[in-house]
Amino acid sequence: MATPSENLAASLLVLHELQQNGLIAIPSRLMTRTHRERLVKKGFLREVMRGWYIPSRPDEIAGESTSWYASYWNFTGSYLTERFGEEWCLSPEESAKIHAANLTVPAQLLVRAPQGRNQITNLLHNTTILEVRSILPDKELIVTDVNGLRLYNKAAAVVNLSESFYQQYPTDARTLLSTFRDGSEILALLLDGGKSVVAGRIAGAFRNIDRPKIADDILQGMRAADYNVRELDPFTYKSPIVFAQREISPYVNRLRLMWDEMRSEIIKIFPVAPGLSNDKDAYLKQVEDNYVNDAYNSLSIEGYRVSAELIERVRSGTWQPDINDRDRQQRDAMAARGYWQAFQMVKKSIESILESNNPGTVTDNDHPVWYREMFAPSVTAGILKPSDLAGYRNQPIYIRRSKHVPPSMEAVRDLMPAFFELLSDEDNAGVRIVLGHFFFVFIHPYSDGNGRIGRFLMNSMMASGGYPWTVVPLERRAEYMASLESASAGGDIAPFANFIASLL
């Protein structure tokens, strides 16, 4: 008779094979009841709705949302395809958001399907699907993304957007429009559909983002076909930035729009900068004096069980992994040692900033060094592979309990140079502090260490404005994480700006 461990191993093998085939949304028919119940009981499988499951981690606490948010887009794509085959697609508005690189998990996903039941399906964590019985666009106007989501293509989404979308989601609308090199695809749909009112609205939208050639082409094309078109700007205000004519990455354009929209709010909230310190040695001493307090709180926020005693042992050199097996095997000690090594490099970066070098340029050059120093002890101990120090991540990543889905690994390569360009060009120290930290963790460029490096980046920018080194205390972790979530999932930077300002 098989032991309980052998039974669990057999069930895990079934789950592993399903995952190897790319399945994240798992219908009950693909697994026996015995395997399902065993895996659910042990925490490796979680029921989303009757007959549907997702993989989960056994260490997730009750009510944990991470596995659901990480699975959400793939689950909905698989579930809807199981239900409707190819006879479904997301609404133009949902399609537009995804084309605009907005993958925040929505409270309600609007789906069109000829066999839709005009009803709401409840999912986990107060998310729902609203399926609407509706005809679909022509098949050539539907595209399928990497999660199996069937979307209106970019041109069809723009043509079918309501006027209210431009007012409710201006960042998404502008980001999507900025990806077009010309208006030919859109114009063809407008002409075939005789959509003169929509044509005027789209022309006005393109002119708003400073693409007058596309706007004029749409107007002239419609008028040449004898349509009476009146241009109307659907946005409530002029685009805050001028988009590069050749920059078509929705991720980069979205970043620039968010930066511009958030900075004005931060300037209202954040205290005026004292100015760059004239006493470099005194400032660096203040940084060093904060090391133990900062390391304890920063590492504890990330879930490491690190004591002040351990930190002191690391700093004093009495932590000896080469001769002490207990030290060698202690994961938390590796984190503490890595933090100390990275902290020394951050001090050098701050010294350069205090010598009036551009803080954005300094941190652009130095943050890969911080990362390598932070994880070098774990490589030495064999916990990580040497290749893990190579640089930006090469796989998807998810943030615990967050509806925000970090950009793809391909997008990270576009975003990081644009991020540091914005940081280097920013003339307000408060904006550099808040958005330097926020956008670093928003992009999440590394497989691990993003929060710690984000706080190092924040404090480097603190130095650039003459503010003191500032510690995010462990006892305010919940408030800290909630304010980051408000900015990343809701676009509201004010709670995070207020939080950082309150620490000064």
SULURWO-V109170 format. One record per pair of residues at least 12 apart in sequence whose ideal C-beta (glycine too) atoms are under 8 Angstrom apart, sorted by the first residue. I is the first residue (numbers start at 1). J is the second residue. D is the distance in whole Angstrom. If there is no record, write none. Layout:
<<I:J:D> <I:J:D>>
This chain:
<<7:38:7> <8:38:6> <8:42:6> <10:35:8> <11:34:8> <11:35:4> <11:38:5> <11:39:5> <11:44:8> <12:39:7> <12:44:7> <14:31:6> <14:32:8> <14:35:5> <15:31:8> <15:35:8> <15:39:6> <15:44:6> <15:45:7> <15:55:6> <18:30:6> <18:31:7> <19:55:6> <23:78:7> <24:54:6> <24:55:7> <24:71:5> <24:74:4> <24:75:6> <24:78:7> <25:48:8> <25:52:6> <25:53:8> <25:54:6> <25:71:7> <25:74:6> <25:75:4> <25:76:8> <25:77:8> <25:78:4> <25:79:5> <25:82:8> <26:45:7> <26:52:7> <26:53:5> <26:54:7> <26:55:7> <27:51:6> <27:52:6> <27:53:8> <27:82:6> <28:51:5> <28:52:7> <28:53:7> <29:51:8> <31:53:8> <36:53:7> <40:53:8> <42:58:6> <43:56:6> <43:57:7> <43:58:3> <43:59:7> <43:60:7> <44:56:6> <44:57:8> <44:58:6> <46:67:6> <46:68:8> <46:124:8> <48:68:7> <48:75:7> <48:123:6> <48:124:6> <49:121:7> <49:122:7> <49:123:6> <52:75:8> <52:79:6> <54:67:6> <54:68:7> <54:71:4> <54:75:6> <55:67:7> <55:71:7> <64:400:8> <64:401:7> <65:124:7> <65:125:5> <65:401:5> <66:398:7> <66:399:8> <66:400:5> <66:401:6> <66:402:8> <68:123:8> <68:124:4> <68:125:6> <68:127:8> <69:105:5> <69:125:8> <69:398:7> <69:401:8> <69:402:6> <69:403:6> <69:405:7> <70:398:4> <72:105:5> <72:127:7> <73:103:7> <73:105:8> <73:147:4> <73:149:6> <73:405:7> <74:147:5> <74:148:7> <76:109:6> <76:129:7> <76:147:8> <76:149:7> <77:145:8> <77:147:5> <77:148:3> <77:149:5> <77:150:8> <78:148:6> <79:129:8> <80:111:6> <80:113:8> <80:129:8> <80:150:8> <81:148:6> <81:150:8> <83:113:8> <84:113:5> <84:115:6> <84:116:8> <86:139:8> <86:150:7> <87:113:6> <87:114:6> <87:115:6> <87:136:7> <88:111:6> <88:112:7> <88:113:4> <88:116:8> <88:131:8> <88:136:7> <88:150:6> <89:111:7> <89:112:6> <89:113:8> <89:136:6> <89:137:7> <89:142:5> <89:150:4> <89:151:6> <89:152:6> <90:109:7> <90:110:7> <90:111:6> <90:112:7> <90:149:6> <90:150:7> <90:151:5> <90:152:7> <91:110:4> <91:111:7> <91:112:6> <91:132:8> <91:152:8> <92:152:5> <92:156:7> <92:157:5> <92:160:4> <92:161:5> <93:110:7> <93:161:7> <93:162:7> <93:165:6> <93:169:8> <94:106:7> <94:109:6> <94:110:6> <94:111:8> <94:151:8> <95:151:4> <95:152:4> <95:153:8> <95:156:8> <95:157:4> <96:152:8> <96:157:4> <96:158:7> <96:161:6> <96:165:7> <96:169:8> <96:172:6> <96:173:7> <96:176:5> <97:169:7> <97:172:5> <98:145:7> <98:149:7> <98:151:6> <99:151:7> <99:154:5> <99:157:6> <99:176:5> <99:179:7> <99:250:7> <100:171:8> <100:172:4> <100:173:8> <100:175:4> <100:176:4> <100:250:5> <100:254:6> <101:175:7> <101:250:4> <101:251:5> <101:254:5> <101:407:7> <101:411:7> <102:171:8> <102:172:5> <102:175:8> <102:254:7> <103:404:8> <103:405:4> <104:403:5> <104:404:6> <104:405:7> <104:488:8> <104:489:5> <105:127:6> <105:403:4> <105:405:7> <105:489:8> <106:127:7> <107:126:7> <107:127:6> <107:128:7> <108:120:8> <108:127:7> <108:128:5> <108:129:7> <108:130:5> <109:127:8> <109:128:7> <109:129:5> <109:130:7> <110:130:5> <110:132:7> <111:129:6> <111:130:7> <111:131:5> <111:132:7> <112:131:8> <112:132:6> <112:134:4> <112:135:8> <112:136:6> <113:131:6> <113:132:7> <113:133:7> <113:134:7> <113:136:8> <114:133:7> <114:134:7> <114:135:6> <114:136:7> <115:133:7> <116:131:4> <116:132:5> <116:133:4> <116:134:7> <117:131:6> <117:133:7> <118:131:7> <118:132:6> <118:133:5> <119:131:6> <137:152:6> <137:156:5> <137:160:8> <141:153:5> <141:155:8> <141:156:4> <141:189:8> <142:156:8> <154:176:7> <154:179:7> <154:180:7> <154:185:8> <155:180:8> <155:185:4> <155:186:5> <155:188:8> <155:189:6> <156:189:6> <157:176:7> <158:176:7> <158:177:7> <158:186:6> <158:202:6> <159:186:6> <159:189:5> <159:190:6> <159:193:7> <159:195:7> <159:198:6> <159:202:7> <161:173:7> <163:201:6> <163:234:5> <166:201:8> <166:205:6> <166:234:4> <166:235:5> <167:234:7> <167:235:7> <167:236:5> <170:235:6> <170:236:7> <170:237:8> <171:254:6> <171:257:5> <171:258:6> <171:261:7> <171:491:7> <172:254:8> <173:205:7> <173:234:8> <173:235:7> <174:208:8> <174:209:5> <174:235:8> <174:239:6> <174:243:8> <174:253:7> <174:257:6> <175:250:5> <175:253:5> <175:254:4> <175:257:6> <176:250:7> <177:205:6> <177:206:6> <177:209:6> <177:211:7> <178:209:6> <178:211:8> <178:243:4> <178:247:7> <178:248:7> <178:250:7> <178:253:4> <179:248:5> <179:249:8> <179:250:5> <179:253:7> <180:206:8> <180:211:8> <180:214:6> <180:248:8> <181:248:7> <182:213:8> <182:214:6> <182:217:7> <183:206:7> <183:214:4> <183:215:8> <183:217:5> <183:218:5> <183:221:8> <184:217:8> <186:202:6> <186:218:7> <187:199:8> <187:217:7> <187:218:5> <187:221:5> <187:222:7> <190:202:7> <190:218:7> <190:221:8> <190:222:6> <191:221:7> <191:222:7> <191:225:6> <194:227:7> <196:222:6> <196:227:4> <196:228:6> <196:229:5> <199:218:6> <199:219:7> <199:222:5> <199:227:7> <199:229:5> <200:219:8> <200:229:5> <200:230:5> <200:231:5> <200:232:5> <201:232:5> <201:234:5> <202:218:6> <203:215:4> <203:216:8> <203:218:5> <203:219:5> <203:229:7> <203:231:5> <204:231:5> <204:232:5> <204:233:4> <204:234:6> <204:235:8> <205:233:7> <205:234:6> <205:235:7> <206:218:7> <207:231:7> <207:233:7> <208:233:5> <208:235:5> <208:238:6> <208:239:5> <209:239:4> <209:243:6> <210:239:6> <210:242:5> <210:243:7> <211:243:7> <215:231:7> <219:231:6> <240:257:7> <240:260:4> <240:261:6> <241:256:5> <241:257:6> <241:260:5> <243:256:8> <249:411:7> <249:414:5> <251:407:5> <251:411:4> <251:414:6> <251:415:5> <252:414:5> <252:415:6> <252:418:5> <255:415:6> <255:418:6> <255:419:7> <255:422:7> <255:439:7> <256:418:7> <256:422:7> <258:439:8> <258:491:7> <259:422:5> <259:435:6> <259:439:7> <261:491:8> <262:434:8> <262:435:6> <262:438:8> <262:487:8> <262:493:4> <263:426:7> <263:428:7> <263:431:5> <263:435:7> <265:493:6> <265:494:6> <265:497:7> <266:428:8> <266:430:6> <266:431:5> <266:434:5> <266:435:7> <266:493:6> <266:497:5> <267:428:6> <267:430:7> <267:431:7> <269:430:8> <269:494:6> <269:497:4> <269:498:6> <269:501:6> <270:430:3> <270:431:8> <270:433:7> <270:434:7> <270:497:6> <270:500:8> <270:501:5> <271:430:7> <271:501:6> <271:504:6> <272:430:8> <273:428:8> <273:429:4> <273:430:7> <273:465:3> <273:466:6> <273:467:7> <274:465:7> <274:466:4> <274:467:7> <275:465:7> <275:466:5> <276:354:7> <276:356:7> <276:463:8> <276:464:7> <276:465:8> <276:466:5> <277:354:6> <277:463:7> <277:466:5> <280:351:7> <280:354:5> <280:355:7> <283:350:8> <283:354:6> <283:463:7> <284:347:6> <284:350:7> <284:351:6> <284:354:8> <286:468:6> <286:469:6> <287:347:6> <287:350:6> <287:459:8> <287:463:8> <287:469:5> <288:347:7> <290:469:5> <290:471:6> <291:311:8> <291:315:7> <291:340:8> <291:343:6> <292:308:6> <292:311:5> <292:312:7> <292:315:8> <293:471:5> <294:343:8> <294:469:7> <294:471:5> <295:311:5> <295:336:7> <295:339:5> <295:340:7> <295:343:7> <296:308:6> <296:311:6> <296:474:8> <297:471:5> <297:472:6> <297:473:5> <297:474:5> <298:339:7> <298:451:8> <298:452:6> <298:455:6> <298:471:8> <298:472:7> <299:332:8> <299:335:6> <299:336:7> <299:339:6> <299:452:7> <300:474:5> <301:451:7> <301:472:7> <301:474:6> <301:477:5> <301:480:7> <302:335:8> <302:451:6> <302:452:6> <304:331:8> <304:332:5> <304:335:5> <304:336:7> <305:332:5> <306:332:5> <306:335:7> <306:336:5> <310:332:7> <310:333:6> <310:336:5> <311:336:6> <311:340:7> <314:333:7> <314:336:5> <314:337:5> <314:340:5> <315:340:6> <319:333:6> <319:336:8> <319:337:7> <321:333:7> <321:334:8> <321:337:8> <321:377:8> <321:380:8> <321:381:6> <328:381:6> <329:381:8> <331:378:8> <331:383:7> <334:377:5> <334:378:5> <334:381:6> <334:383:6> <335:378:8> <337:377:4> <338:373:7> <338:374:4> <338:375:6> <338:376:7> <338:377:5> <338:378:7> <339:374:6> <339:452:7> <341:373:4> <341:374:7> <341:376:7> <341:377:7> <342:370:5> <342:371:8> <342:373:4> <342:374:4> <342:452:7> <342:453:8> <342:456:7> <343:456:8> <344:373:7> <345:366:7> <345:369:5> <345:370:5> <345:373:5> <346:366:8> <346:370:6> <346:456:5> <346:459:7> <346:460:7> <348:366:7> <349:362:5> <349:363:6> <349:366:4> <349:370:8> <349:460:6> <350:459:8> <350:460:6> <350:463:5> <352:366:8> <353:460:6> <353:463:5> <353:464:5> <354:463:6> <358:424:5> <359:423:7> <359:424:8> <359:432:6> <359:460:6> <359:461:6> <359:463:7> <359:464:4> <360:420:6> <360:421:8> <360:422:8> <360:423:4> <360:424:3> <360:425:7> <360:426:7> <360:432:7> <361:420:8> <361:424:5> <362:460:7> <363:420:7> <363:423:7> <363:436:8> <363:457:6> <363:460:5> <363:461:8> <364:420:4> <364:423:7> <364:424:7> <367:453:6> <367:456:8> <367:457:7> <368:391:6> <370:453:6> <370:456:6> <371:389:8> <371:391:8> <371:446:6> <371:449:6> <371:453:6> <372:389:5> <374:449:5> <374:452:7> <374:453:7> <375:388:6> <375:389:6> <375:448:7> <375:449:7> <376:389:7> <388:447:7> <392:409:7> <392:412:5> <392:413:7> <392:416:7> <392:445:5> <392:446:6> <393:409:6> <393:412:7> <393:444:8> <393:445:7> <393:446:6> <393:447:4> <394:409:5> <395:409:6> <395:447:7> <396:408:7> <396:409:7> <397:444:5> <397:447:6> <399:441:8> <399:444:7> <399:488:8> <401:481:8> <401:485:8> <402:485:6> <402:488:7> <402:489:7> <403:485:7> <403:489:4> <404:442:7> <404:485:7> <404:488:4> <404:489:5> <406:442:7> <406:443:7> <406:444:4> <407:443:6> <407:444:8> <412:443:6> <412:444:8> <412:445:5> <415:443:5> <415:445:8> <416:443:7> <416:445:6> <419:439:6> <419:440:7> <419:443:6> <422:435:8> <422:439:8> <423:435:8> <423:436:6> <423:461:8> <429:461:7> <429:462:8> <429:464:6> <429:465:3> <429:466:8> <429:467:7> <430:465:7> <430:497:8> <430:501:8> <432:461:4> <432:464:6> <432:465:7> <433:458:6> <433:461:4> <433:462:6> <433:465:7> <433:467:7> <433:500:6> <434:458:8> <434:493:7> <434:496:6> <434:497:5> <434:500:6> <435:493:8> <436:454:8> <436:457:5> <436:458:6> <436:460:8> <436:461:5> <437:454:5> <437:455:7> <437:457:6> <437:458:4> <437:461:8> <437:500:7> <438:454:8> <438:484:7> <438:487:6> <438:488:8> <438:493:7> <438:496:6> <440:453:7> <440:454:4> <440:457:5> <441:454:4> <441:484:7> <441:488:8> <442:487:8> <442:488:5> <455:472:6> <458:470:7> <458:500:7> <467:504:6> <468:504:7> <470:500:7> <470:503:5> <470:504:6> <471:503:7> <472:503:7> <473:503:8> <476:499:8> <479:499:6> <480:499:6> <482:495:7> <483:495:4> <483:496:4> <483:498:7> <483:499:4> <484:496:6>>
